[in-house]
């Protein structure tokens, strides 16, 4: 059985995932760029039931100004600001883990890239990875 652990920058929040992720992707939307402070956000779709949070409670920002028109719940550490996961109302049983918070990121391999119409011009995506202009 797969098991993955991770934590925020300050260590006040940690988590464990008890099963393999359902998907792995990279989001290039402007809001993910702003939240990550980087060119994109790397994500694992994880069953909510397989995610166990430890330590302090997360804070949540409801991002209602999205290109898709769907609000995104952005959960983060209230001490250091590390983004931990996002959630979408249309997929209540899945969270989208920010994989940079994993203790071991070696298993992350993107299956697709989303919102490529707003990706940074210097980011190159391999031809064999699916690219979606929007979602």
Contact map, one row per residue, 1 for C-alpha under 8 A:
111000000000000001110000000000000000000000000000000000000000000000000000000000000000000000000000000000000000000000000000000000000000000
111100000000000011110000000000000000000000000000000000000000000000000000000000000000000000000000000000000000000000000000000000000000000
111110000000000111110000000000000000000000000000000000000000000000000000000000000000000000000000000000000000000000000000000000000000000
011111000000000111100000000000000000000000000000000000000000000000000000000000000000000000000000000001110000000000000000000000000000000
001111100000011110000000000000000000000000000000000000000000000000000000000000000000000000000000000001110000000000000000000000000000000
000111110000011100000000000000000000000000000000000000000000000000000000000000000000000000000000000011110000000000000000000000000000000
000011111011111000000000000000000000000000000000000000000000000000000000000000000001000000000000000011100000000000000000000000000000000
000001111111110000000000000000000000000000000000000000000000000000000000000010010111000000000000000010000000000000000000000000000000000
000000111110000000000000000000000000000000000000000000000000000000000000000000010100000000000000000010000000000000000000000000000000000
000000011111100000000000000000000000000000000000000000000000000000000000000000110000000000000000000000000000000000000000000000000000000
000000111111110000000000000000000000000000000000000000000000000000000000000000000000000000000000000000000000000000000000000000000000000
000000110111110000000000000000000000000000000000000000110000000000000000000010100000000000000000000000000000000000000000000000000000000
000000110111111000000000000000000000000000000000000011111100000000000000000010000000000000000000000000000000000000000000000000000000000
000011110011111100000000000000000000000000000000000011100000000000000000000000000000000000000000000000000000000000000000000000000000000
000011100000111110000000000000000000000000000000001111000000000000000000000000000000000000000000000000000000000000000000000000000000000
001111000000011111000000000000000000000000000000011110000000000000000000000000000000000000000000000000000000000000000000000000000000000
011110000000001111110000000000000000000000000100011100000000000000000000000000000000000000000000000000000000000000000000000000000000000
111100000000000111110000000000000000000000000000011000000000000000000000000000000000000000000000000000000000000000000000000000000000000
111100000000000011111000000000000000000000000000010000000000000000000000000000000000000000000000000000000000000000000000000000000000000
111000000000000011111100000000000000000000000100000000000000000000000000000000000000000000000000000000000000000000000000000000000000000
000000000000000000111111000000000000000000011110000000000000000000000000000000000000000000000000000000000000000000000000000000000000000
000000000000000000011111000000000000000000011110000000000000000000000000000000000000000000000000000000000000000000000000000000000000000
000000000000000000001111100000000000000000011100000000000000000000000000000000000000000000000000000000000000001000000000000000000000000
000000000000000000001111110000000000000001111000000000000000000000000000000000000000000000000000000000000001111100000000000000000000000
000000000000000000000011111000000000000001110000000000000000000000000000000000000000000000000000000000000000111111000000000000000000000
000000000000000000000001111100000000000111100000000000000000000000000000000000000000000000000000000000000000010111000000000000000000000
000000000000000000000000111110010000000111100000000000000000000000000000000000000000000000000000000000000000000011110000000000000000000
000000000000000000000000011111011000001110000000000000000000000000000000000000000000000000000000000000000000000011111111000000000000000
000000000000000000000000001111111000000100000000000000000000000000000000000000000000000000000000000000000000000001110110000000000000000
000000000000000000000000000111111100000000000000000000000000000000000000000000000000000000000000000000000000000000000110000000000000000
000000000000000000000000000011111110000000000000000000000000000001000000000000000000000000000000000000000000000000000000000000000000000
000000000000000000000000001111111111000110000000000000000000000000000000000000000000000000000000000000000000000000000000000000000000000
000000000000000000000000000111111111111110000000000000000000000000000000000000000000000000000000000000000000000000000000000000000000000
000000000000000000000000000001111111110000000000000000000000000000000000000000000000000000000000000000000000000000000000000000000000000
000000000000000000000000000000111111110000000000000000000000000000000000000000000010000000000000000000000000000000000000000000000000000
000000000000000000000000000000011111111110000000000000000000000000000000000000000010000000000000000000000000000000000000000000000000000
000000000000000000000000000000001111111000000000000000000000000000000000000000000000000000000000000000000000000000000000000000000000000
000000000000000000000000000000001111111110000000000000000000000000000000000000000000000000000000000000000000000000000000000000000000000
000000000000000000000000000100001001111110000000000000000000000000000000000000000000000000000000000000000000000000000011001000000000000
000000000000000000000000011110011001011111000000000000000000000000000000000000000000000000000000000000000000000000000010000000000000000
000000000000000000000000011100011001011111100000000000000000000000000000000000000000000000000000010000000000000000000000000000000000000
000000000000000000000001111000000000000111110000000000000000000000000000000000000000000000000000011100000000010000000000000000000000000
000000000000000000000001111000000000000011111000000000000000000000000000000000000000000000000001111000000000000000000000000000000000000
000000000000000000001111100000000000000001111100000000000000000000000000000000000000000000000001111000000001000000000000000000000000000
000000000000000000001111000000000000000000111110000000000000000000000000000000000000000000000111100000000000000000000000000000000000000
000000000000000010011110000000000000000000011111011000000000000000000000000000000000000000000111100000000000000000000000000000000000000
000000000000000000001100000000000000000000001111111000000000000000000000000000000000000000001110000000000000000000000000000000000000000
000000000000000000000000000000000000000000000111111000000000000000000000000000000000000000011110000000000000000000000000000000000000000
000000000000000000000000000000000000000000000011111100000000000000000000000000000000000000001000000000000000000000000000000000000000000
000000000000000111100000000000000000000000000111111100000000000000000000000000000000000000000000000000000000000000000000000000000000000
000000000000001111000000000000000000000000000111111110000000000000000000000000000000000000000000000000000000000000000000000000000000000
000000000000001110000000000000000000000000000000111111000000000000000000000000000000000000000000000000000000000000000000000000000000000
000000000000111100000000000000000000000000000000001111100000000000000000000000000000000000000000000000000000000000000000000000000000000
000000000000111000000000000000000000000000000000000111111000000000000000000000000000000000000000000000000000000000000000000000000000000
000000000001110000000000000000000000000000000000000011111000000000000000000000000000000000000000000000000000000000000000000000000000000
000000000001100000000000000000000000000000000000000001111100000000000000000010000000000000000000000000000000000000000000000000000000000
000000000000100000000000000000000000000000000000000001111110000000000000000011000000000000000000000000000000000000000000000000000000000
000000000000100000000000000000000000000000000000000000011111000000000000001111000000000000000000000000000000000000000000000000000000000
000000000000000000000000000000000000000000000000000000001111100000000000001111000000000000000000000000000000000000000000000000000000000
000000000000000000000000000000000000000000000000000000000111110000000000111100000000000000000000000000000000000000000000000000000000000
000000000000000000000000000000000000000000000000000000000011111000000000111000000000000000000000000000000000000000000000000000000000000
000000000000000000000000000000000000000000000000000000000001111100000011110000000000000000000000000000000000000000000000000000000000000
000000000000000000000000000000000000000000000000000000000000111111000011110000000000000000000000000000000000000000000000000000000000000
000000000000000000000000000000000000000000000000000000000000011111001111000000000000000000000000000000000000000000000000000000000000000
000000000000000000000000000000000000000000000000000000000000001111101010000000000000000000000000000000000000000000000000000000000000000
000000000000000000000000000000100000000000000000000000000000001111111111000000000000000000000000000000000000000000000000000000000000000
000000000000000000000000000000000000000000000000000000000000000011111100000000000000000000000000000000000000000000000000000000000000000
000000000000000000000000000000000000000000000000000000000000000001111100000000000000000000000000000000000000000000000000000000000000001
000000000000000000000000000000000000000000000000000000000000000111111110000000000000000000000000000000000000000000000000000000000000000
000000000000000000000000000000000000000000000000000000000000000101111111000000000000000110000000000000000000000000000000000000000000000
000000000000000000000000000000000000000000000000000000000000011111001111100000000000000110000000000000000000000000000000000000000000000
000000000000000000000000000000000000000000000000000000000000011101000111110000000000011110000000000000000000000000000000000000000000000
000000000000000000000000000000000000000000000000000000000001111000000011111000000000011100000000000000000000000000000000000000000000000
000000000000000000000000000000000000000000000000000000000001111000000001111100000011111000000000000000000000000000000000000000000000000
000000000000000000000000000000000000000000000000000000000111100000000000111110000011110000000000000000000000000000000000000000000000000
000000000000000000000000000000000000000000000000000000000111000000000000011111001111100000000000000000000000000000000000000000000000000
000000010001100000000000000000000000000000000000000000011110000000000000001111111111000000000000000000000000000000000000000000000000000
000000000000000000000000000000000000000000000000000000001110000000000000000111111000000000000000000000000000000000000000000000000000000
000000000101000000000000000000000000000000000000000000000000000000000000000011111000000000000000000000000000000000000000000000000000000
000000011100000000000000000000000000000000000000000000000000000000000000000011111100000000000000000000000000000000000000000000000000000
000000000000000000000000000000000000000000000000000000000000000000000000000111111110000000000000000000000000000000000000000000000000000
000000011000000000000000000000000000000000000000000000000000000000000000000110011111000000000000000000000000000000000000000000000000000
000000010000000000000000000000000011000000000000000000000000000000000000011110001111100000000000010000000000000000000000000000000000000
000000110000000000000000000000000000000000000000000000000000000000000000011110000111110000000000110010000000000000000000000000000000000
000000000000000000000000000000000000000000000000000000000000000000000000011100000011111000000011110000000000000000000000000000000000000
000000000000000000000000000000000000000000000000000000000000000000000001111000000001111100000011110000000000000000000000000000000000000
000000000000000000000000000000000000000000000000000000000000000000000001110000000000111110110111000000000000000000000000000000000000000
000000000000000000000000000000000000000000000000000000000000000000000111100000000000011111110010000000000000000000000000000000000000000
000000000000000000000000000000000000000000000000000000000000000000000111000000000000001111110000000000000000000000000000000000000000000
000000000000000000000000000000000000000000000000000000000000000000000000000000000000000111110000000000000000000000000000000000000000000
000000000000000000000000000000000000000000000000000000000000000000000000000000000000001111111110000000000000000000000000000000000000000
000000000000000000000000000000000000000000000001000000000000000000000000000000000000001111111110000000000000000000000000000000000000000
000000000000000000000000000000000000000000000011100000000000000000000000000000000000000000111110000000000000000000000000000000000000000
000000000000000000000000000000000000000000001111000000000000000000000000000000000000001000111111000000000000000000000000000000000000000
000000000000000000000000000000000000000000001111000000000000000000000000000000000000111100111111100000000000000000000000000000000000000
000000000000000000000000000000000000000000111100000000000000000000000000000000000000111000000111110000000000000000000000000000000000000
000000000000000000000000000000000000000000111100000000000000000000000000000000000001110000000011111000000000000000000000000000000000000
000000000000000000000000000000000000000011110000000000000000000000000000000000000011110000000001111111000000000000000000000000000000000
000000000000000000000000000000000000000001110000000000000000000000000000000000000000000000000000111111001001000000000000000000000000000
000000000000000000000000000000000000000001000000000000000000000000000000000000000000000000000000011111001000000000000000000000000000000
000001111000000000000000000000000000000000000000000000000000000000000000000000000001000000000000011111100000000000000000000000000000000
000111100000000000000000000000000000000000000000000000000000000000000000000000000000000000000000011111111000000000000000000000000000000
000111100000000000000000000000000000000000000000000000000000000000000000000000000000000000000000000011111000000000000000000000000000000
000111000000000000000000000000000000000000000000000000000000000000000000000000000000000000000000000001111110000000000000000000000000000
000000000000000000000000000000000000000000000000000000000000000000000000000000000000000000000000001101111111000000000000000000000000000
000000000000000000000000000000000000000000000000000000000000000000000000000000000000000000000000000000011111000000000000000000000000000
000000000000000000000000000000000000000000000000000000000000000000000000000000000000000000000000000000011111100000000000000000000000000
000000000000000000000001000000000000000000010000000000000000000000000000000000000000000000000000001000001111110000000000000000000000000
000000000000000000000001100000000000000000000000000000000000000000000000000000000000000000000000000000000011111000000000000000000000000
000000000000000000000001110000000000000001000000000000000000000000000000000000000000000000000000000000000001111110000000000000001000000
000000000000000000000011100000000000000000000000000000000000000000000000000000000000000000000000000000000000111110000000000000001100000
000000000000000000000001110000000000000000000000000000000000000000000000000000000000000000000000000000000000011111000000000000001111000
000000000000000000000000111100000000000000000000000000000000000000000000000000000000000000000000000000000000011111110000000000001111000
000000000000000000000000111110000000000000000000000000000000000000000000000000000000000000000000000000000000000111110000000000000011111
000000000000000000000000001110000000000000000000000000000000000000000000000000000000000000000000000000000000000011111110000000000001111
000000000000000000000000001110000000000000000000000000000000000000000000000000000000000000000000000000000000000011111110000000000011110
000000000000000000000000000100000000000000000000000000000000000000000000000000000000000000000000000000000000000000111110000000000001110
000000000000000000000000000111000000000000000000000000000000000000000000000000000000000000000000000000000000000000111111000000000000100
000000000000000000000000000111000000001100000000000000000000000000000000000000000000000000000000000000000000000000111111101000000000000
000000000000000000000000000100000000001000000000000000000000000000000000000000000000000000000000000000000000000000000111111000000000000
000000000000000000000000000000000000000000000000000000000000000000000000000000000000000000000000000000000000000000000011111100000000000
000000000000000000000000000000000000000000000000000000000000000000000000000000000000000000000000000000000000000000000001111100000000000
000000000000000000000000000000000000001000000000000000000000000000000000000000000000000000000000000000000000000000000011111110000000000
000000000000000000000000000000000000000000000000000000000000000000000000000000000000000000000000000000000000000000000000111111000000000
000000000000000000000000000000000000000000000000000000000000000000000000000000000000000000000000000000000000000000000000001111101000000
000000000000000000000000000000000000000000000000000000000000000000000000000000000000000000000000000000000000000000000000000111111000000
000000000000000000000000000000000000000000000000000000000000000000000000000000000000000000000000000000000000000000000000000011111100000
000000000000000000000000000000000000000000000000000000000000000000000000000000000000000000000000000000000000000000000000000001111100000
000000000000000000000000000000000000000000000000000000000000000000000000000000000000000000000000000000000000011110000000000011111110000
000000000000000000000000000000000000000000000000000000000000000000000000000000000000000000000000000000000000001110000000000000111111000
000000000000000000000000000000000000000000000000000000000000000000000000000000000000000000000000000000000000000111010000000000001111100
000000000000000000000000000000000000000000000000000000000000000000000000000000000000000000000000000000000000000111111000000000000111111
000000000000000000000000000000000000000000000000000000000000000000000000000000000000000000000000000000000000000001111100000000000011111
000000000000000000000000000000000000000000000000000000000000000000000000000000000000000000000000000000000000000001111000000000000001111
000000000000000000000000000000000000000000000000000000000000000000010000000000000000000000000000000000000000000001100000000000000001111
